[in-house]
Amino acid sequence: MSLDEEISSYIKAELSPTTNNFQDFWTSYCTKLPRLSSLVRRVNVIPATFVTSEALFSVASFLQRKQRASLSSRTLR
């Protein structure tokens, strides 16, 4: 099957109740769409979100809040 045929098959593929999420779909279609599934495995290694970076931004915004900015050595005496 050519890549064009795989793309056409992918577009025509209907989701069944057992393949309603990304990983399940590609697990069940890896033999039917080998080239596309190989590409998906290469591209899908990057997580959509990373909790550590989100937590870092949360801490940074907490440290930069107005209440903390008003704490000076004079205010703390």
N, CA, C and O of each residue as an XYZ file, in Angstrom:
308
protein
N       0.850     -1.172      0.000
C       0.000      0.000      0.000
C       0.901      1.242      0.000
O       1.839      1.334      0.792
N       0.613      2.178     -0.878
C       1.417      3.398     -0.963
C       1.031      4.362      0.162
O       0.013      4.183      0.831
N       1.847      5.361      0.350
C       1.572      6.360      1.380
C       0.264      7.096      1.086
O      -0.512      7.378      1.999
N       0.024      7.403     -0.177
C      -1.237      8.065     -0.554
C      -2.445      7.198     -0.195
O      -3.469      7.700      0.269
N      -2.312      5.904     -0.416
C      -3.404      4.986     -0.070
C      -3.598      4.907      1.444
O      -4.726      4.821      1.928
N      -2.494      4.937      2.183
C      -2.600      4.928      3.642
C      -3.299      6.183      4.144
O      -4.143      6.119      5.038
N      -2.945      7.322      3.564
C      -3.582      8.579      3.971
C      -5.077      8.539      3.660
O      -5.894      8.973      4.472
N      -5.431      8.024      2.497
C      -6.853      7.886      2.136
C      -7.568      6.951      3.105
O      -8.690      7.232      3.528
N      -6.927      5.848      3.455
C      -7.520      4.904      4.410
C      -7.686      5.545      5.778
O      -8.687      5.321      6.458
N      -6.712      6.334      6.175
C      -6.784      7.026      7.467
C      -7.964      7.998      7.490
O      -8.711      8.057      8.468
N      -8.123      8.751      6.415
C      -9.218      9.723      6.344
C     -10.574      9.023      6.376
O     -11.529      9.532      6.963
N     -10.652      7.861      5.745
C     -11.915      7.118      5.685
C     -12.174      6.286      6.940
O     -13.292      5.812      7.143
N     -11.174      6.107      7.769
C     -11.317      5.252      8.955
C     -12.363      5.834      9.898
O     -12.398      7.036     10.160
N     -13.200      4.956     10.390
C     -14.222      5.364     11.347
C     -13.791      4.905     12.727
O     -13.272      3.802     12.903
N     -14.016      5.767     13.695
C     -13.677      5.405     15.064
C     -14.734      4.472     15.624
O     -15.934      4.728     15.526
N     -14.270      3.406     16.201
C     -15.183      2.494     16.876
C     -15.088      2.781     18.371
O     -14.172      3.480     18.805
N     -16.009      2.259     19.157
C     -15.947      2.498     20.606
C     -14.637      2.023     21.238
O     -14.242      2.529     22.289
N     -13.963      1.063     20.615
C     -12.707      0.567     21.187
C     -11.504      1.413     20.777
O     -10.437      1.294     21.379
N     -11.657      2.261     19.770
C     -10.535      3.094     19.324
C     -10.885      4.574     19.441
O     -10.654      5.344     18.509
N     -11.436      4.968     20.575
C     -11.870      6.349     20.712
C     -10.779      7.277     21.240
O     -11.014      8.478     21.376
N      -9.611      6.760     21.535
C      -8.526      7.664     21.900
C      -7.330      7.439     20.984
O      -7.245      6.437     20.273
N      -6.430      8.375     21.019
C      -5.294      8.425     20.101
C      -4.455      7.151     20.112
O      -4.202      6.556     19.064
N      -4.031      6.742     21.286
C      -3.143      5.583     21.383
C      -3.838      4.291     20.956
O      -3.246      3.468     20.258
N      -5.073      4.114     21.368
C      -5.810      2.906     20.975
C      -6.005      2.834     19.462
O      -5.901      1.763     18.864
N      -6.288      3.984     18.851
C      -6.474      4.010     17.403
C      -5.217      3.523     16.696
O      -5.286      2.637     15.844
N      -4.065      4.098     17.045
C      -2.833      3.741     16.335
C      -2.353      2.340     16.686
O      -1.681      1.702     15.876
N      -2.683      1.854     17.867
C      -2.345      0.472     18.207
C      -3.129     -0.498     17.329
O      -2.585     -1.497     16.858
N      -4.397     -0.202     17.113
C      -5.210     -1.115     16.301
C      -4.958     -0.962     14.802
O      -5.193     -1.903     14.045
N      -4.487      0.201     14.360
C      -4.262      0.432     12.931
C      -2.791      0.334     12.515
O      -2.467      0.625     11.364
N      -1.901     -0.064     13.412
C      -0.468     -0.082     13.069
C      -0.145     -1.068     11.947
O       0.791     -0.835     11.183
N      -0.893     -2.155     11.831
C      -0.627     -3.102     10.736
C      -1.297     -2.672      9.430
O      -0.813     -2.991      8.344
N      -2.405     -1.951      9.542
C      -3.111     -1.492      8.338
C      -2.468     -0.240      7.746
O      -2.506     -0.030      6.533
N      -1.879      0.586      8.604
C      -1.258      1.847      8.168
C       0.179      1.921      8.701
O       0.473      2.776      9.537
N       1.070      1.051      8.239
C       2.409      0.964      8.836
C       3.251      2.234      8.688
O       3.954      2.614      9.625
N       3.193      2.882      7.551
C       4.007      4.093      7.356
C       3.508      5.238      8.219
O       4.295      5.932      8.863
N       2.211      5.428      8.230
C       1.655      6.507      9.052
C       1.871      6.239     10.540
O       2.193      7.157     11.294
N       1.698      5.006     10.962
C       1.891      4.708     12.381
C       3.350      4.888     12.786
O       3.633      5.286     13.916
N       4.268      4.602     11.883
C       5.687      4.845     12.157
C       5.951      6.340     12.327
O       6.683      6.752     13.226
N       5.355      7.135     11.467
C       5.490      8.588     11.570
C       4.886      9.097     12.875
O       5.471      9.946     13.547
N       3.736      8.584     13.222
C       3.074      8.996     14.463
C       3.941      8.649     15.668
O       4.042      9.445     16.601
N       4.561      7.486     15.664
C       5.439      7.103     16.782
C       6.615      8.059     16.911
O       7.032      8.376     18.025
N       7.153      8.520     15.794
C       8.283      9.461     15.838
C       7.861     10.840     16.319
O       8.583     11.483     17.082
N       6.702     11.293     15.880
C       6.247     12.644     16.216
C       5.621     12.692     17.606
O       5.697     13.721     18.278
N       5.025     11.630     18.034
C       4.270     11.620     19.284
C       5.137     11.433     20.529
O       4.597     11.142     21.596
N       6.428     11.583     20.438
C       7.283     11.426     21.610
C       7.292     12.674     22.481
O       7.744     12.623     23.625
N       6.800     13.790     21.959
C       6.778     15.043     22.705
C       5.459     15.131     23.466
O       4.396     15.103     22.846
N       5.501     15.236     24.797
C       4.252     15.322     25.550
C       3.517     16.636     25.272
O       4.142     17.670     25.040
N       2.208     16.582     25.298
C       1.410     17.781     25.059
C       1.592     18.795     26.178
O       1.630     19.996     25.911
N       1.705     18.353     27.401
C       1.983     19.249     28.518
C       2.988     18.572     29.423
O       3.159     17.353     29.392
N       3.629     19.359     30.203
C       4.619     18.838     31.123
C       4.362     19.486     32.471
O       4.523     20.698     32.610
N       3.969     18.710     33.461
C       3.527     19.230     34.749
C       4.612     20.045     35.436
O       4.310     21.058     36.067
N       5.860     19.629     35.329
C       6.935     20.351     35.999
C       7.024     21.789     35.522
O       7.182     22.697     36.339
N       6.926     22.018     34.215
C       7.001     23.385     33.708
C       5.786     24.191     34.138
O       5.916     25.378     34.435
N       4.607     23.576     34.179
C       3.413     24.278     34.635
C       3.547     24.649     36.104
O       3.152     25.744     36.506
N       4.095     23.757     36.900
C       4.291     24.045     38.316
C       5.297     25.174     38.506
O       5.127     26.012     39.392
N       6.334     25.203     37.691
C       7.331     26.265     37.771
C       6.704     27.625     37.498
O       6.972     28.583     38.223
N       5.878     27.724     36.468
C       5.217     28.993     36.167
C       4.244     29.382     37.277
O       4.083     30.568     37.567
N       3.607     28.416     37.891
C       2.701     28.693     38.997
C       3.466     29.283     40.178
O       3.021     30.259     40.783
N       4.606     28.698     40.506
C       5.440     29.212     41.601
C       5.960     30.600     41.259
O       5.978     31.478     42.122
N       6.379     30.813     40.030
C       6.901     32.119     39.619
C       5.831     33.197     39.748
O       6.121     34.300     40.210
N       4.603     32.895     39.348
C       3.540     33.899     39.475
C       3.205     34.144     40.940
O       2.843     35.262     41.306
N       3.317     33.119     41.786
C       3.083     33.292     43.218
C       4.136     34.219     43.820
O       3.810     35.066     44.651
N       5.373     34.069     43.416
C       6.445     34.903     43.963
C       6.374     36.339     43.461
O       6.879     37.245     44.123
N       5.764     36.563     42.317
C       5.687     37.902     41.737
C       4.378     38.619     42.060
O       4.091     39.659     41.466
N       3.586     38.094     42.976
C       2.301     38.727     43.274
C       2.498     40.065     43.989
O       3.572     40.327     44.531
N       1.472     40.904     43.993
C       1.560     42.251     44.565
C       1.844     42.227     46.063
O       2.624     43.043     46.554
N       1.219     41.298     46.800
C       1.420     41.252     48.247
C       2.889     41.003     48.585
O       3.420     41.604     49.518
N       3.530     40.142     47.852
C       4.935     39.849     48.119
C       5.807     41.021     47.696
O       6.826     41.286     48.335
N       5.438     41.724     46.645
C       6.220     42.862     46.174
C       6.216     43.997     47.189
O       7.120     44.832     47.186
N       5.207     44.039     48.060
C       5.147     45.117     49.052
C       5.984     44.815     50.293
O       6.089     45.653     51.188
N       6.571     43.638     50.349
C       7.422     43.302     51.493
C       8.814     43.887     51.279
O       9.553     43.467     50.389
N       9.140     44.830     52.086
C      10.477     45.413     52.024
C      11.101     45.291     53.407
O      10.425     44.908     54.362
N      12.357     45.609     53.517
C      13.016     45.529     54.823
C      12.372     46.506     55.802
O      12.332     46.234     57.002
N      11.871     47.625     55.316
C      11.222     48.614     56.181
C       9.866     48.090     56.670
O       9.514     48.291     57.833
N       9.115     47.433     55.811
C       7.797     46.905     56.172
C       7.922     45.769     57.183
O       7.056     45.614     58.045
N       8.953     44.997     57.092
C       9.125     43.834     57.964
C       9.600     44.189     59.364
O       9.567     43.323     60.238
N      10.033     45.397     59.621
C      10.520     45.777     60.969
C       9.428     45.965     61.957
O       9.693     46.283     63.117
